[in-house]
Amino acid sequence: MKHTRLSTQSFAVALMALIPLAWTSIAQAQDLPVAGYDKGFFIQDPKGLYKLKIGAAMQPQFAFESAEEHVEEVDDATGDTVVLARTDREPEYAFLIRRAELKLKGHAFSRNVTYGIMADFAKGTVALKDYYLDFALAPKVFHMRFGSYKKPFSRQQLNSSSKLELVDRSITDKAFGQGRDLGLMFHNKYTKSPTFEWAVGVFNGTGVKPWFEGDVEVDPATGEGEVTKGKTTNVPDRFHPLVVARIGYNHGDLKGYSEADLEGGPFRFGVGFSGIADLDSDESDDSNIRGELDFILKVNGFAATAAAYVMAAQDGSGFSEQAFAAWGMHAQAGYVFNKLIQPIVRYAIVDYDGEHNNTQEVTGGLSVYIFGHNLKWQTDAGGRLHEHEMGDLTDILVRSQVSLGF
């Protein structure tokens, strides 16, 4: 039998050919990194079943406000309030910490069981905003979320405060009762802007801010009360639920919940509709219905957003007896030059049912994106006109802040 001897040179060539294959197999078998940075500092187990990501958002700000007010007097004869004059209040200006948030999020046991926790330290006390669990029953198709988080109402509110073009949201944000609440929601990861987005949930209707609950004893001799015992709680003393729903459509590779077109690219847009039904289940006769329609458009550095709102309030003894209460809208647009500098303008109005009571806002600003939304300097200035039958009032607001997020 004839034997073939493998030369040293042939063996070296074969070994060099096998090294890339062997290295690929070793790399595939290696565990995941246990720590690092990926849009936030993270730690995880080698198999990736448990993960904690740590982030933060900080917004030191300087604000100046000049406002007008009416000088009023009560007529002793009729008891009516009479406006004597219009005057300027003492201007207010100060440095402040607008937001100082610590964010924790990740997953446990499985990548389909995620959680989020966020606390804000900016108001002189610690406020717990987000704390929720999210279960991906069918990933990106059907999720269940339970805890405290933003209600799926209004694109403007759903945008993170660190993803805004101007220093803060428009006057429509507070007027139509948006924000966080405690509840149960089903969704399809709608804030990631899939082609069709949806969410529906039931919430307490009381918000997430805690209050003090206690017993008071009244001294019969003085009539003064004294708190004998109590506690801080955010558990409602009555069931006052909200039903909230949102649907939307997104076209193109859109980041629909981040203002400004920092990513650039061809025409993209998103449109969404949200509704809130504040039920009268406790028969307090203070229910209401709110709806809004919003859109976002981005193309080659230009971005525009707008929304229209309407609200009806209970005007009778039952939930079905609703009457028109208010409407509002806002629109803003800006263009990013060289992915660095963006001028922005915004107009907004809130008009309550009745005469001489609307508020209008006109704001212009400039944002400098040093590292995108992660590090930027924002300055805006504007006026708010408050309509009044005895003479309109004007507020002037100027703000400048640095926004850092990671």
HUNOR-V104138 format. One record per residue. N is the residue number from 0. RES is the residue in one small letter. SS is DSSP state (2 for helix, 1 for strand, 0 for the rest). PSI is psi in whole degrees, 0 to 359 (none if undefined). D_CENTER is the distance of its C-alpha to the mean C-alpha in Angstrom with 1 decimal. Layout:
n:N res:RES ss:SS psi:PSI d_center:D_CENTER
n:N res:RES ss:SS psi:PSI d_center:D_CENTER
//
This chain:
n:0 res:m ss:0 psi:139 d_center:80.5
n:1 res:k ss:0 psi:129 d_center:79.0
n:2 res:h ss:0 psi:141 d_center:76.1
n:3 res:t ss:0 psi:124 d_center:73.6
n:4 res:r ss:0 psi:129 d_center:72.5
n:5 res:l ss:0 psi:120 d_center:69.0
n:6 res:s ss:0 psi:160 d_center:69.3
n:7 res:t ss:2 psi:321 d_center:67.2
n:8 res:q ss:2 psi:318 d_center:65.8
n:9 res:s ss:2 psi:321 d_center:64.8
n:10 res:f ss:2 psi:320 d_center:63.2
n:11 res:a ss:2 psi:319 d_center:61.0
n:12 res:v ss:2 psi:315 d_center:59.9
n:13 res:a ss:2 psi:321 d_center:58.9
n:14 res:l ss:2 psi:318 d_center:57.1
n:15 res:m ss:2 psi:327 d_center:55.1
n:16 res:a ss:2 psi:329 d_center:54.1
n:17 res:l ss:2 psi:338 d_center:52.9
n:18 res:i ss:2 psi:313 d_center:50.8
n:19 res:p ss:2 psi:321 d_center:47.7
n:20 res:l ss:2 psi:319 d_center:47.9
n:21 res:a ss:2 psi:319 d_center:48.2
n:22 res:w ss:2 psi:322 d_center:45.4
n:23 res:t ss:2 psi:316 d_center:43.0
n:24 res:s ss:2 psi:320 d_center:44.0
n:25 res:i ss:2 psi:318 d_center:43.5
n:26 res:a ss:2 psi:321 d_center:40.0
n:27 res:q ss:2 psi:331 d_center:39.0
n:28 res:a ss:2 psi:346 d_center:40.4
n:29 res:q ss:0 psi:152 d_center:38.6
n:30 res:d ss:0 psi:162 d_center:35.8
n:31 res:l ss:0 psi:157 d_center:32.3
n:32 res:p ss:0 psi:140 d_center:31.5
n:33 res:v ss:0 psi:349 d_center:30.6
n:34 res:a ss:1 psi:155 d_center:28.5
n:35 res:g ss:1 psi:199 d_center:26.9
n:36 res:y ss:1 psi:128 d_center:23.9
n:37 res:d ss:0 psi:88 d_center:21.7
n:38 res:k ss:0 psi:37 d_center:18.3
n:39 res:g ss:0 psi:148 d_center:18.7
n:40 res:f ss:1 psi:139 d_center:21.9
n:41 res:f ss:1 psi:156 d_center:23.1
n:42 res:i ss:1 psi:146 d_center:26.1
n:43 res:q ss:1 psi:164 d_center:27.4
n:44 res:d ss:0 psi:161 d_center:30.7
n:45 res:p ss:0 psi:334 d_center:33.1
n:46 res:k ss:0 psi:354 d_center:32.6
n:47 res:g ss:0 psi:18 d_center:28.8
n:48 res:l ss:0 psi:337 d_center:28.4
n:49 res:y ss:0 psi:131 d_center:26.6
n:50 res:k ss:1 psi:139 d_center:23.9
n:51 res:l ss:1 psi:124 d_center:21.8
n:52 res:k ss:1 psi:133 d_center:19.5
n:53 res:i ss:1 psi:126 d_center:18.6
n:54 res:g ss:1 psi:175 d_center:16.0
n:55 res:a ss:1 psi:158 d_center:14.9
n:56 res:a ss:1 psi:129 d_center:12.9
n:57 res:m ss:1 psi:134 d_center:14.9
n:58 res:q ss:1 psi:82 d_center:14.9
n:59 res:p ss:1 psi:140 d_center:18.3
n:60 res:q ss:1 psi:151 d_center:18.7
n:61 res:f ss:1 psi:132 d_center:21.6
n:62 res:a ss:1 psi:140 d_center:21.2
n:63 res:f ss:1 psi:133 d_center:24.0
n:64 res:e ss:1 psi:130 d_center:24.1
n:65 res:s ss:1 psi:126 d_center:27.2
n:66 res:a ss:1 psi:152 d_center:27.4
n:67 res:e ss:1 psi:155 d_center:30.2
n:68 res:e ss:1 psi:162 d_center:31.2
n:69 res:h ss:1 psi:142 d_center:34.2
n:70 res:v ss:1 psi:118 d_center:37.1
n:71 res:e ss:1 psi:155 d_center:38.0
n:72 res:e ss:1 psi:143 d_center:41.1
n:73 res:v ss:1 psi:126 d_center:42.2
n:74 res:d ss:0 psi:117 d_center:45.5
n:75 res:d ss:0 psi:329 d_center:47.9
n:76 res:a ss:0 psi:317 d_center:49.9
n:77 res:t ss:0 psi:339 d_center:47.3
n:78 res:g ss:0 psi:3 d_center:44.3
n:79 res:d ss:0 psi:152 d_center:42.1
n:80 res:t ss:1 psi:126 d_center:39.6
n:81 res:v ss:1 psi:132 d_center:40.8
n:82 res:v ss:1 psi:120 d_center:38.9
n:83 res:l ss:1 psi:321 d_center:41.3
n:84 res:a ss:1 psi:170 d_center:39.5
n:85 res:r ss:1 psi:131 d_center:36.3
n:86 res:t ss:1 psi:165 d_center:35.6
n:87 res:d ss:1 psi:135 d_center:33.3
n:88 res:r ss:0 psi:161 d_center:31.5
n:89 res:e ss:0 psi:126 d_center:31.9
n:90 res:p ss:0 psi:145 d_center:29.4
n:91 res:e ss:1 psi:133 d_center:26.8
n:92 res:y ss:1 psi:144 d_center:25.8
n:93 res:a ss:1 psi:158 d_center:24.8
n:94 res:f ss:1 psi:143 d_center:23.2
n:95 res:l ss:1 psi:163 d_center:20.2
n:96 res:i ss:1 psi:105 d_center:17.7
n:97 res:r ss:1 psi:316 d_center:14.3
n:98 res:r ss:1 psi:143 d_center:12.6
n:99 res:a ss:1 psi:85 d_center:14.6
n:100 res:e ss:1 psi:138 d_center:12.9
n:101 res:l ss:1 psi:128 d_center:15.0
n:102 res:k ss:1 psi:130 d_center:13.8
n:103 res:l ss:1 psi:131 d_center:16.2
n:104 res:k ss:1 psi:165 d_center:16.3
n:105 res:g ss:1 psi:205 d_center:19.2
n:106 res:h ss:1 psi:160 d_center:21.6
n:107 res:a ss:0 psi:139 d_center:24.8
n:108 res:f ss:0 psi:325 d_center:28.1
n:109 res:s ss:0 psi:155 d_center:26.8
n:110 res:r ss:0 psi:348 d_center:24.3
n:111 res:n ss:0 psi:0 d_center:23.4
n:112 res:v ss:1 psi:99 d_center:22.3
n:113 res:t ss:1 psi:163 d_center:19.0
n:114 res:y ss:1 psi:161 d_center:17.1
n:115 res:g ss:1 psi:139 d_center:14.1
n:116 res:i ss:1 psi:132 d_center:14.2
n:117 res:m ss:1 psi:130 d_center:12.2
n:118 res:a ss:1 psi:144 d_center:13.8
n:119 res:d ss:1 psi:128 d_center:13.3
n:120 res:f ss:0 psi:12 d_center:16.8
n:121 res:a ss:0 psi:345 d_center:16.2
n:122 res:k ss:0 psi:21 d_center:17.4
n:123 res:g ss:0 psi:359 d_center:20.8
n:124 res:t ss:0 psi:166 d_center:20.1
n:125 res:v ss:0 psi:126 d_center:18.1
n:126 res:a ss:1 psi:122 d_center:15.2
n:127 res:l ss:1 psi:116 d_center:14.3
n:128 res:k ss:1 psi:297 d_center:10.7
n:129 res:d ss:1 psi:137 d_center:10.8
n:130 res:y ss:1 psi:102 d_center:14.3
n:131 res:y ss:1 psi:160 d_center:15.1
n:132 res:l ss:1 psi:140 d_center:17.8
n:133 res:d ss:1 psi:124 d_center:17.6
n:134 res:f ss:1 psi:121 d_center:21.0
n:135 res:a ss:1 psi:89 d_center:21.9
n:136 res:l ss:1 psi:325 d_center:24.8
n:137 res:a ss:1 psi:101 d_center:25.2
n:138 res:p ss:0 psi:129 d_center:23.1
n:139 res:k ss:0 psi:5 d_center:20.8
n:140 res:v ss:0 psi:313 d_center:22.4
n:141 res:f ss:1 psi:106 d_center:21.9
n:142 res:h ss:1 psi:152 d_center:19.6
n:143 res:m ss:1 psi:127 d_center:19.3
n:144 res:r ss:1 psi:137 d_center:16.5
n:145 res:f ss:1 psi:133 d_center:17.3
n:146 res:g ss:1 psi:216 d_center:15.7
n:147 res:s ss:1 psi:129 d_center:12.6
n:148 res:y ss:1 psi:179 d_center:9.1
n:149 res:k ss:1 psi:135 d_center:6.5
n:150 res:k ss:0 psi:146 d_center:9.1
n:151 res:p ss:0 psi:65 d_center:9.7
n:152 res:f ss:0 psi:119 d_center:9.8
n:153 res:s ss:0 psi:119 d_center:9.1
n:154 res:r ss:2 psi:323 d_center:8.3
n:155 res:q ss:2 psi:316 d_center:7.1
n:156 res:q ss:2 psi:324 d_center:4.2
n:157 res:l ss:2 psi:334 d_center:3.9
n:158 res:n ss:0 psi:133 d_center:4.6
n:159 res:s ss:0 psi:147 d_center:4.4
n:160 res:s ss:2 psi:338 d_center:5.9
n:161 res:s ss:2 psi:359 d_center:9.0
n:162 res:k ss:2 psi:15 d_center:9.1
n:163 res:l ss:0 psi:153 d_center:9.5
n:164 res:e ss:0 psi:316 d_center:13.2
n:165 res:l ss:0 psi:175 d_center:13.7
n:166 res:v ss:0 psi:322 d_center:13.2
n:167 res:d ss:0 psi:176 d_center:10.6
n:168 res:r ss:0 psi:169 d_center:9.4
n:169 res:s ss:0 psi:176 d_center:12.4
n:170 res:i ss:0 psi:342 d_center:14.3
n:171 res:t ss:2 psi:340 d_center:13.4
n:172 res:d ss:2 psi:309 d_center:10.0
n:173 res:k ss:2 psi:330 d_center:11.9
n:174 res:a ss:2 psi:331 d_center:14.9
n:175 res:f ss:0 psi:25 d_center:14.0
n:176 res:g ss:0 psi:51 d_center:12.5
n:177 res:q ss:0 psi:187 d_center:9.0
n:178 res:g ss:0 psi:199 d_center:6.8
n:179 res:r ss:1 psi:157 d_center:8.3
n:180 res:d ss:1 psi:170 d_center:11.9
n:181 res:l ss:1 psi:131 d_center:14.7
n:182 res:g ss:1 psi:192 d_center:16.3
n:183 res:l ss:1 psi:131 d_center:17.6
n:184 res:m ss:1 psi:144 d_center:16.3
n:185 res:f ss:1 psi:140 d_center:18.1
n:186 res:h ss:1 psi:177 d_center:16.7
n:187 res:n ss:0 psi:41 d_center:17.8
n:188 res:k ss:0 psi:50 d_center:15.1
n:189 res:y ss:2 psi:332 d_center:13.7
n:190 res:t ss:2 psi:354 d_center:10.8
n:191 res:k ss:2 psi:4 d_center:14.0
n:192 res:s ss:0 psi:55 d_center:15.2
n:193 res:p ss:0 psi:171 d_center:18.6
n:194 res:t ss:0 psi:313 d_center:21.0
n:195 res:f ss:1 psi:124 d_center:20.3
n:196 res:e ss:1 psi:148 d_center:17.1
n:197 res:w ss:1 psi:154 d_center:16.9
n:198 res:a ss:1 psi:145 d_center:15.5
n:199 res:v ss:1 psi:137 d_center:17.0
n:200 res:g ss:1 psi:167 d_center:16.7
n:201 res:v ss:1 psi:131 d_center:18.2
n:202 res:f ss:1 psi:161 d_center:16.5
n:203 res:n ss:0 psi:321 d_center:18.2
n:204 res:g ss:0 psi:7 d_center:17.0
n:205 res:t ss:0 psi:358 d_center:17.1
n:206 res:g ss:0 psi:185 d_center:13.7
n:207 res:v ss:0 psi:355 d_center:13.7
n:208 res:k ss:0 psi:132 d_center:15.3
n:209 res:p ss:0 psi:161 d_center:19.0
n:210 res:w ss:1 psi:166 d_center:22.1
n:211 res:f ss:1 psi:129 d_center:25.7
n:212 res:e ss:1 psi:125 d_center:28.1
n:213 res:g ss:1 psi:177 d_center:31.8
n:214 res:d ss:1 psi:140 d_center:35.4
n:215 res:v ss:1 psi:130 d_center:37.1
n:216 res:e ss:1 psi:130 d_center:40.9
n:217 res:v ss:1 psi:127 d_center:42.4
n:218 res:d ss:0 psi:116 d_center:45.6
n:219 res:p ss:0 psi:336 d_center:48.1
n:220 res:a ss:0 psi:320 d_center:50.0
n:221 res:t ss:0 psi:340 d_center:47.2
n:222 res:g ss:0 psi:5 d_center:44.5
n:223 res:e ss:0 psi:144 d_center:42.0
n:224 res:g ss:1 psi:151 d_center:39.5
n:225 res:e ss:1 psi:132 d_center:38.7
n:226 res:v ss:1 psi:119 d_center:36.0
n:227 res:t ss:1 psi:325 d_center:38.1
n:228 res:k ss:1 psi:155 d_center:35.4
n:229 res:g ss:1 psi:180 d_center:31.8
n:230 res:k ss:1 psi:159 d_center:28.6
n:231 res:t ss:1 psi:132 d_center:24.9
n:232 res:t ss:1 psi:159 d_center:23.1
n:233 res:n ss:0 psi:18 d_center:20.0
n:234 res:v ss:0 psi:121 d_center:22.3
n:235 res:p ss:0 psi:147 d_center:22.8
n:236 res:d ss:0 psi:359 d_center:26.4
n:237 res:r ss:0 psi:154 d_center:26.3
n:238 res:f ss:0 psi:110 d_center:24.9
n:239 res:h ss:0 psi:67 d_center:22.6
n:240 res:p ss:0 psi:154 d_center:20.7
n:241 res:l ss:1 psi:140 d_center:18.1
n:242 res:v ss:1 psi:123 d_center:18.5
n:243 res:v ss:1 psi:137 d_center:15.5
n:244 res:a ss:1 psi:151 d_center:16.1
n:245 res:r ss:1 psi:138 d_center:14.9
n:246 res:i ss:1 psi:154 d_center:17.2
n:247 res:g ss:1 psi:166 d_center:17.2
n:248 res:y ss:1 psi:137 d_center:19.5
n:249 res:n ss:1 psi:136 d_center:19.1
n:250 res:h ss:1 psi:131 d_center:22.1
n:251 res:g ss:0 psi:181 d_center:23.0
n:252 res:d ss:0 psi:75 d_center:21.4
n:253 res:l ss:0 psi:135 d_center:18.0
n:254 res:k ss:0 psi:87 d_center:14.7
n:255 res:g ss:0 psi:349 d_center:12.9
n:256 res:y ss:0 psi:41 d_center:9.3
n:257 res:s ss:0 psi:113 d_center:10.4
n:258 res:e ss:0 psi:160 d_center:11.9
n:259 res:a ss:0 psi:139 d_center:15.5
n:260 res:d ss:0 psi:70 d_center:18.3
n:261 res:l ss:0 psi:334 d_center:19.1
n:262 res:e ss:0 psi:337 d_center:20.5
n:263 res:g ss:0 psi:178 d_center:22.9
n:264 res:g ss:0 psi:176 d_center:25.0
n:265 res:p ss:0 psi:183 d_center:26.3
n:266 res:f ss:0 psi:125 d_center:24.8
n:267 res:r ss:1 psi:149 d_center:21.7
n:268 res:f ss:1 psi:161 d_center:19.6
n:269 res:g ss:1 psi:145 d_center:17.3
n:270 res:v ss:1 psi:140 d_center:17.3
n:271 res:g ss:1 psi:155 d_center:15.5
n:272 res:f ss:1 psi:133 d_center:16.3
n:273 res:s ss:1 psi:150 d_center:14.5
n:274 res:g ss:1 psi:145 d_center:16.5
n:275 res:i ss:1 psi:130 d_center:16.5
n:276 res:a ss:1 psi:109 d_center:19.9
n:277 res:d ss:1 psi:101 d_center:20.2
n:278 res:l ss:0 psi:155 d_center:23.6
n:279 res:d ss:0 psi:45 d_center:26.5
n:280 res:s ss:0 psi:335 d_center:27.7
n:281 res:d ss:0 psi:5 d_center:28.7
n:282 res:e ss:0 psi:38 d_center:30.6
n:283 res:s ss:0 psi:357 d_center:29.1
n:284 res:d ss:0 psi:34 d_center:29.1
n:285 res:d ss:0 psi:32 d_center:25.6
n:286 res:s ss:0 psi:166 d_center:23.9
n:287 res:n ss:1 psi:167 d_center:22.0
n:288 res:i ss:1 psi:131 d_center:20.7
n:289 res:r ss:1 psi:143 d_center:17.8
n:290 res:g ss:1 psi:154 d_center:17.3
n:291 res:e ss:1 psi:150 d_center:15.6
n:292 res:l ss:1 psi:125 d_center:16.6
n:293 res:d ss:1 psi:160 d_center:14.7
n:294 res:f ss:1 psi:160 d_center:15.9
n:295 res:i ss:1 psi:142 d_center:15.6
n:296 res:l ss:1 psi:135 d_center:18.8
n:297 res:k ss:1 psi:138 d_center:19.8
n:298 res:v ss:1 psi:116 d_center:23.4
n:299 res:n ss:0 psi:47 d_center:25.1
n:300 res:g ss:0 psi:342 d_center:22.8
n:301 res:f ss:1 psi:137 d_center:21.9
n:302 res:a ss:1 psi:140 d_center:18.5
n:303 res:a ss:1 psi:138 d_center:17.9
n:304 res:t ss:1 psi:152 d_center:15.1
n:305 res:a ss:1 psi:159 d_center:15.7
n:306 res:a ss:1 psi:149 d_center:15.1
n:307 res:a ss:1 psi:139 d_center:17.5
n:308 res:y ss:1 psi:151 d_center:17.0
n:309 res:v ss:1 psi:147 d_center:19.8
n:310 res:m ss:1 psi:138 d_center:20.4
n:311 res:a ss:1 psi:143 d_center:23.6
n:312 res:a ss:1 psi:152 d_center:24.6
n:313 res:q ss:1 psi:131 d_center:27.4
n:314 res:d ss:0 psi:54 d_center:30.7
n:315 res:g ss:0 psi:200 d_center:33.2
n:316 res:s ss:0 psi:2 d_center:34.0
n:317 res:g ss:0 psi:160 d_center:32.1
n:318 res:f ss:0 psi:327 d_center:28.8
n:319 res:s ss:0 psi:344 d_center:30.5
n:320 res:e ss:0 psi:82 d_center:31.4
n:321 res:q ss:1 psi:142 d_center:28.4
n:322 res:a ss:1 psi:150 d_center:28.7
n:323 res:f ss:1 psi:134 d_center:26.7
n:324 res:a ss:1 psi:321 d_center:24.5
n:325 res:a ss:1 psi:159 d_center:22.3
n:326 res:w ss:1 psi:161 d_center:21.0
n:327 res:g ss:1 psi:167 d_center:18.8
n:328 res:m ss:1 psi:158 d_center:17.7
n:329 res:h ss:1 psi:152 d_center:16.2
n:330 res:a ss:1 psi:139 d_center:17.3
n:331 res:q ss:1 psi:156 d_center:17.1
n:332 res:a ss:1 psi:151 d_center:18.9
n:333 res:g ss:1 psi:161 d_center:19.9
n:334 res:y ss:1 psi:130 d_center:22.3
n:335 res:v ss:1 psi:120 d_center:22.3
n:336 res:f ss:1 psi:123 d_center:25.8
n:337 res:n ss:0 psi:30 d_center:27.0
n:338 res:k ss:0 psi:28 d_center:23.5
n:339 res:l ss:0 psi:308 d_center:23.6
n:340 res:i ss:1 psi:135 d_center:23.4
n:341 res:q ss:1 psi:116 d_center:21.3
n:342 res:p ss:1 psi:143 d_center:22.0
n:343 res:i ss:1 psi:145 d_center:19.5
n:344 res:v ss:1 psi:150 d_center:20.2
n:345 res:r ss:1 psi:144 d_center:18.2
n:346 res:y ss:1 psi:141 d_center:19.6
n:347 res:a ss:1 psi:153 d_center:18.2
n:348 res:i ss:1 psi:142 d_center:20.1
n:349 res:v ss:1 psi:124 d_center:19.7
n:350 res:d ss:1 psi:112 d_center:23.1
n:351 res:y ss:1 psi:159 d_center:24.1
n:352 res:d ss:0 psi:125 d_center:27.2
n:353 res:g ss:0 psi:174 d_center:30.2
n:354 res:e ss:0 psi:150 d_center:31.7
n:355 res:h ss:0 psi:46 d_center:30.8
n:356 res:n ss:0 psi:22 d_center:27.3
n:357 res:n ss:0 psi:160 d_center:24.8
n:358 res:t ss:1 psi:131 d_center:22.5
n:359 res:q ss:1 psi:150 d_center:22.1
n:360 res:e ss:1 psi:133 d_center:20.2
n:361 res:v ss:1 psi:122 d_center:21.5
n:362 res:t ss:1 psi:139 d_center:19.9
n:363 res:g ss:1 psi:147 d_center:21.1
n:364 res:g ss:1 psi:172 d_center:20.0
n:365 res:l ss:1 psi:127 d_center:21.0
n:366 res:s ss:1 psi:137 d_center:19.1
n:367 res:v ss:1 psi:114 d_center:21.2
n:368 res:y ss:1 psi:97 d_center:19.9
n:369 res:i ss:1 psi:311 d_center:22.2
n:370 res:f ss:1 psi:63 d_center:20.8
n:371 res:g ss:2 psi:214 d_center:18.2
n:372 res:h ss:2 psi:345 d_center:14.6
n:373 res:n ss:2 psi:327 d_center:15.9
n:374 res:l ss:1 psi:114 d_center:18.1
n:375 res:k ss:1 psi:158 d_center:18.0
n:376 res:w ss:1 psi:125 d_center:19.4
n:377 res:q ss:1 psi:136 d_center:17.8
n:378 res:t ss:1 psi:133 d_center:19.8
n:379 res:d ss:1 psi:160 d_center:19.5
n:380 res:a ss:1 psi:143 d_center:21.7
n:381 res:g ss:1 psi:177 d_center:22.0
n:382 res:g ss:1 psi:150 d_center:23.4
n:383 res:r ss:1 psi:123 d_center:22.5
n:384 res:l ss:1 psi:118 d_center:25.4
n:385 res:h ss:1 psi:113 d_center:25.9
n:386 res:e ss:0 psi:135 d_center:28.6
n:387 res:h ss:0 psi:140 d_center:31.3
n:388 res:e ss:0 psi:338 d_center:34.7
n:389 res:m ss:0 psi:11 d_center:36.3
n:390 res:g ss:0 psi:130 d_center:34.8
n:391 res:d ss:0 psi:149 d_center:31.4
n:392 res:l ss:1 psi:143 d_center:29.4
n:393 res:t ss:1 psi:134 d_center:27.6
n:394 res:d ss:1 psi:140 d_center:25.0
n:395 res:i ss:1 psi:129 d_center:24.8
n:396 res:l ss:1 psi:126 d_center:21.8
n:397 res:v ss:1 psi:130 d_center:22.0
n:398 res:r ss:1 psi:146 d_center:19.6
n:399 res:s ss:1 psi:132 d_center:19.9
n:400 res:q ss:1 psi:156 d_center:18.0
n:401 res:v ss:1 psi:132 d_center:18.2
n:402 res:s ss:1 psi:120 d_center:15.1
n:403 res:l ss:1 psi:129 d_center:16.1
n:404 res:g ss:1 psi:142 d_center:14.3
n:405 res:f ss:0 psi:none d_center:16.2
//
